[in-house]
């Protein structure tokens, strides 16, 4: 700890013999209290810096020696995989059942339509009264029915029968969030609002809260994090930098502080970097 010497009052005992000055805390000490100050700094350094450093090294060694697959986070991914596989299986079974029903219904419909044609063919054969118009008409009907059944036996059946969601981005279905690059904050709402997790938002929309530069006035926001939308479309915003929860009524041009807003702290009237908000009615 760098010091220089000048006579002054000791910050501990207030004696006028303080000649030691700590450039860290900017205070004067007498010789006795200065030694105690050094000892306390040494203890704090060992406990907080050296201790934390050693714990970090232990954690790195633990990761190096362990099998990554034994970590709890991999268990969560494996559980998600099994759950997703089960959901995909159920969806495939449902599609197979629907396809069987579709084929059966189509088959019964064509059998019903084919009966009068079969009867007419026999009649024309027995009467030997066949003309070109009969051939063209019957050929057209038979071809139409054959095409309806052939789509179930052709290899490109998926183009005509099966409808699947080709918009799924399988690389983003599950992924590891890089916290240092991007943080995700929740948007919450009552069940009656019914915001689906995969909702696609309009690219060109209107500003409903903030939009007046980043500051702490009631018509401004600073680092808005969690959002909650009420049944009456009132928006509650957790502002991390302003240490407050602010309420924005529908079509309002400014908000109203409903929690915090009195600086960063731990008192009953303060908040400390809130990042989420939920309303319990």
RAQUIFEN-V279660 format. One record per pair of residues at least 12 apart in sequence whose C-alpha atoms are under 10 Angstrom apart, sorted by the first residue. I is the first residue (numbers start at 1). J is the second residue. D is the distance in whole Angstrom. If there is no record, write none. Layout:
I:J:D
I:J:D
//
This chain:
1:21:10
1:22:7
1:23:8
1:24:8
1:38:8
1:41:9
1:42:10
2:20:10
2:21:8
2:22:7
2:23:6
2:24:8
3:19:9
3:20:6
3:21:5
3:22:5
3:23:6
3:24:9
3:26:10
3:28:10
4:19:8
4:20:6
4:21:6
4:22:8
4:23:8
4:28:10
5:18:8
5:19:5
5:20:5
5:21:6
5:22:10
5:28:9
5:29:10
6:18:7
6:19:5
6:20:7
6:21:7
6:28:9
7:19:5
7:20:8
7:21:9
7:28:9
7:29:9
7:30:9
8:20:9
8:21:9
8:27:10
8:28:7
8:29:8
8:30:9
9:27:9
9:28:7
9:29:7
9:30:8
10:27:8
10:28:5
10:29:4
10:30:5
10:31:9
10:32:10
10:33:8
10:34:9
11:26:10
11:27:6
11:28:6
11:29:6
11:30:8
11:33:9
11:34:10
12:27:9
12:28:8
12:29:7
12:30:8
12:32:10
12:33:7
12:34:9
12:37:10
13:29:8
13:30:8
13:32:10
13:33:8
14:28:9
14:29:9
14:30:9
15:29:9
15:30:7
16:28:10
16:29:9
16:30:8
17:29:8
17:30:6
17:31:8
18:30:4
18:31:7
18:32:9
18:33:9
18:34:9
19:31:7
19:34:9
20:33:9
20:34:7
20:35:10
21:34:8
22:34:9
22:37:9
22:38:9
77:174:9
77:175:10
80:174:9
81:174:9
95:162:8
95:163:10
99:152:9
99:161:8
99:162:9
102:152:10
102:161:10
103:148:10
103:149:8
103:151:10
103:152:7
106:145:10
106:148:8
106:149:8
107:145:10
107:148:9
107:149:7
109:145:10
110:142:10
110:144:10
110:145:6
110:146:9
110:148:9
110:149:9
111:145:9
113:141:9
113:142:10
113:145:9
114:141:9
114:142:8
114:145:8
117:138:7
117:141:8
117:142:8
118:138:10
120:134:10
120:138:9
121:134:9
121:135:10
121:138:9
183:225:9
184:225:8
184:226:9
185:224:9
185:225:6
185:226:5
185:227:8
185:275:7
185:276:7
186:225:8
186:226:5
186:227:7
186:228:8
186:275:9
186:276:7
186:277:9
186:278:10
187:225:9
187:226:6
187:227:5
187:228:6
187:229:8
187:237:10
187:276:9
187:277:9
187:278:9
188:226:8
188:227:6
188:228:5
188:229:6
188:230:9
188:235:10
188:236:10
188:276:9
188:277:8
188:278:7
188:279:9
189:227:8
189:228:5
189:229:5
189:230:6
189:231:8
189:233:9
189:235:9
189:236:10
189:278:8
189:279:9
190:228:8
190:229:7
190:230:6
190:231:7
190:278:9
190:279:9
190:280:9
190:281:10
191:230:10
191:231:9
192:230:9
192:231:7
193:229:8
193:230:8
193:231:6
193:232:9
193:233:9
194:231:10
195:229:10
207:251:10
207:253:10
208:234:10
208:235:9
208:248:8
208:249:9
208:250:8
208:251:7
208:252:8
208:253:8
208:254:9
209:221:8
209:224:10
209:235:8
209:236:10
209:237:9
209:246:10
209:247:9
209:248:7
209:249:9
209:250:9
209:251:9
209:252:8
209:253:8
209:254:7
209:255:8
210:222:9
210:224:9
210:237:10
210:248:9
210:253:8
210:254:8
210:255:8
211:253:10
212:253:10
212:254:10
214:241:10
214:242:10
215:241:9
215:242:8
216:239:9
216:241:9
216:242:6
216:243:10
216:244:10
216:261:9
217:242:9
217:254:9
217:255:9
217:256:10
218:246:8
218:247:9
218:248:10
218:253:9
218:254:6
218:255:5
218:256:6
218:257:7
218:261:10
219:246:10
219:248:9
219:252:9
219:253:7
219:254:4
219:255:6
219:256:9
220:242:10
220:246:10
220:253:10
220:254:8
220:255:8
221:237:9
221:238:9
221:239:7
221:240:9
221:241:9
221:242:8
221:244:10
221:246:9
221:255:9
222:238:9
222:239:6
222:240:7
222:241:6
222:242:6
222:243:9
222:244:10
223:237:10
223:238:8
223:239:6
223:240:6
223:241:6
223:242:8
223:243:10
223:273:10
223:275:9
224:237:6
224:238:6
224:239:4
224:240:6
224:241:8
224:242:9
224:244:10
224:245:9
224:246:10
224:274:9
224:275:8
224:276:9
225:237:7
225:238:5
225:239:6
225:240:7
225:241:10
225:273:10
225:274:8
225:275:5
225:276:6
225:277:9
226:238:5
226:239:8
226:240:9
226:245:10
226:274:8
226:275:5
226:276:4
226:277:6
226:278:9
227:239:9
227:245:10
227:246:10
227:275:9
227:276:7
227:277:6
227:278:8
228:247:10
228:276:8
228:277:6
228:278:6
228:279:7
229:247:10
229:248:10
229:277:10
229:278:9
229:279:9
230:249:10
230:278:9
230:279:8
232:249:8
232:250:8
233:248:9
233:249:7
233:250:6
233:251:9
234:247:7
234:248:6
234:249:5
234:250:6
234:251:9
234:252:9
235:247:6
235:248:5
235:249:6
235:250:8
235:255:9
236:248:6
236:249:9
236:255:9
236:256:10
236:257:10
236:258:9
236:276:10
236:277:7
236:278:8
236:279:8
237:255:10
237:257:10
237:274:10
237:275:9
237:276:8
237:277:7
237:278:9
238:259:9
238:260:10
238:273:8
238:274:6
238:275:5
238:276:6
238:277:6
238:278:9
239:260:10
239:261:9
239:271:10
239:272:10
239:273:7
239:274:6
239:275:7
239:276:9
239:277:10
240:264:10
240:271:9
240:272:8
240:273:4
240:274:5
240:275:6
240:276:9
241:261:10
241:263:9
241:264:9
241:272:9
241:273:6
241:274:8
241:275:10
242:260:9
242:261:6
242:262:9
242:263:7
242:264:8
242:271:9
242:272:9
242:273:8
242:274:9
243:259:9
243:260:6
243:261:6
243:262:8
243:263:6
243:264:6
243:265:9
243:270:7
243:271:5
243:272:6
243:273:5
243:274:6
243:275:9
244:257:7
244:258:8
244:259:6
244:260:4
244:261:5
244:262:8
244:263:8
244:264:9
244:269:10
244:270:8
244:271:6
244:272:8
244:273:8
244:274:7
244:275:10
245:257:6
245:258:6
245:259:5
245:260:6
245:261:8
245:271:9
245:274:8
245:275:9
245:276:9
245:277:8
246:258:6
246:259:7
246:260:9
246:261:9
246:277:10
247:259:9
259:271:8
260:272:9
260:273:10
260:274:9
//
